[in-house]
Amino acid sequence: MDLSITVNGIKFPNPFLLGSGPPGTNARVLAKSFDAGWGGAVAKTISLESSKVVNVVPRYGKLRSRSNSEVIGFENIELISDRPIEVWLEEFRQVKKEYPKNVLIASIMEEYNKERWQELTRRVEDTGVDAFELNFSCPHGMTERKMGSEMGEHPDLTEEVTSWVTEVATIPVWAKMTPNITNIKEPSLAAVRGGASGISAINTILSVIGVNLDTLRPMPTVEGHTVPGGYSSQAVRPIALRMVSQLALALPKEVSLSGIGGIENSHDAIEFMLLGASTVQICTGVMLQGVKMVDELREGLAKFMTDKAFNSSQEIVGKSLPYFSTHMDLVKKMKEAKRHKAGEAARDNEWAQKDITEKTAELTSN
Ligand SMILES: Cc1cc2nc3c(=O)[nH]c(=O)nc-3n(C[C@H](O)[C@H](O)[C@H](O)COP(=O)(O)O)c2cc1C
């Protein structure tokens, strides 16, 4: 089945992209993912001076289910790529030459300096990549150099820096937004004012994964100490879905959305598409399951399209958005449907009569 989708004039063989991070850390893994069937990839974020990027070990931490060992949350304190720009430029050229039909998106980040952003943009575009993703959202490490989410948390900076890039770029520019902000619509709209044709959301959520009760040290522990890091994996998905839906309802129609956050299978990916994402990105899911997970993503999407009689991936995008409303409207609709019994169920005395877990189950939809 044809799963392709055209976004900002670029044809993606399918909507599934590697999210920026370890899955897209060099040409070899990018090639492996395209061989496996991914429609595209956002490579690991790069900057002009890799020598300033020094990673620590360990830099990951997992939150596991209490009932089995399944990973439900994942923290990282990893920085952007520590590989030299010259190596990356050569690898972008090579990957684009070998995989002309797969979409290669370069994730870039720089300091607050127009010349540096524009130099990086020009040099990277020259390699033939299909689009840019501006990393305004890495919440740790880079922020100490006023990069990443230090920009995405300030709409004025987001707009200005995006406009520096769009002034020289001739390919589509997406801005990747941080969820560590009260209203993600503000910096996203600022990026659009700066010329972005797409928004990617979300990057990781600031977190502390846990504390070791033997050593009393917070984790991940590097020489006895830590810093708060970025939270990802399935635990963040509901927050990402909420933010993507808010963006889909607020952004101009021509601005594309790439949904990210806790996607682990086709079911999760389709949820993001129904809420307005025309492509989806997966990072932690690939780190935990490997690139072959794309088989299930493609099969699951094809089956969903057949079952629900969708003729193209595009038709799914935003299909569930009309079902968001206001709480007042829900109350009105409920009354109109004469569901007085359900309404009365909220009465205090019923809570008192029943066990609270029973009452919670009664009021839950799934
Ligand atoms: C180890 C790790 C490294 C990451 N590095 C980057 C990065 O270099 N640039 C970037 O934009 N996002 C980076 N991210 C964020 C992911 O691309 C993604 O936005 C986030 O993890 C949520 O999606 P997920 O739950 O599918 O991982 C990284 C995430 C992880 C777990």
The ligand as a MOL file (V3000), in Angstrom:
LIG
                    3D

  0  0  0     0  0            999 V3000
M  V30 BEGIN CTAB
M  V30 COUNTS 31 33 0 0 0
M  V30 BEGIN ATOM
M  V30 1 C 19.5630 9.9410 24.1050 0
M  V30 2 C 18.7790 11.0130 23.4190 0
M  V30 3 C 19.4560 11.9750 22.6530 0
M  V30 4 C 18.7430 12.9770 21.9970 0
M  V30 5 N 19.4130 13.8940 21.2410 0
M  V30 6 C 18.7120 14.8460 20.5430 0
M  V30 7 C 19.3710 15.7330 19.6680 0
M  V30 8 O 20.5940 15.6940 19.4630 0
M  V30 9 N 18.6290 16.6670 19.0430 0
M  V30 10 C 17.2680 16.7670 19.1980 0
M  V30 11 O 16.6190 17.6240 18.5840 0
M  V30 12 N 16.6100 15.8980 20.0240 0
M  V30 13 C 17.2980 14.9570 20.6770 0
M  V30 14 N 16.6240 14.0620 21.4850 0
M  V30 15 C 15.1620 14.2060 21.6580 0
M  V30 16 C 14.3630 13.2610 20.7320 0
M  V30 17 O 14.6180 13.5240 19.3600 0
M  V30 18 C 12.8460 13.3720 20.9940 0
M  V30 19 O 12.4190 14.6870 20.7380 0
M  V30 20 C 12.4540 13.0040 22.4200 0
M  V30 21 O 13.2890 12.0210 22.9510 0
M  V30 22 C 11.0090 12.4920 22.5150 0
M  V30 23 O 10.7550 11.4360 21.6150 0
M  V30 24 P 10.9390 9.8600 21.9910 0
M  V30 25 O 10.0500 9.5750 23.1720 0
M  V30 26 O 10.5210 9.1370 20.7240 0
M  V30 27 O 12.3730 9.6660 22.2950 0
M  V30 28 C 17.3210 13.0380 22.1310 0
M  V30 29 C 16.6620 12.0770 22.9010 0
M  V30 30 C 17.3630 11.0500 23.5280 0
M  V30 31 C 16.6100 10.0140 24.3280 0
M  V30 END ATOM
M  V30 BEGIN BOND
M  V30 1 1 1 2
M  V30 2 1 2 3
M  V30 3 2 2 30
M  V30 4 2 3 4
M  V30 5 1 4 5
M  V30 6 1 4 28
M  V30 7 2 5 6
M  V30 8 1 6 7
M  V30 9 1 6 13
M  V30 10 2 7 8
M  V30 11 1 7 9
M  V30 12 1 9 10
M  V30 13 2 10 11
M  V30 14 1 10 12
M  V30 15 2 12 13
M  V30 16 1 13 14
M  V30 17 1 14 15
M  V30 18 1 14 28
M  V30 19 1 15 16
M  V30 20 1 16 17
M  V30 21 1 16 18
M  V30 22 1 18 19
M  V30 23 1 18 20
M  V30 24 1 20 21
M  V30 25 1 20 22
M  V30 26 1 22 23
M  V30 27 1 23 24
M  V30 28 2 24 25
M  V30 29 1 24 26
M  V30 30 1 24 27
M  V30 31 2 28 29
M  V30 32 1 29 30
M  V30 33 1 30 31
M  V30 END BOND
M  V30 END CTAB
M  END
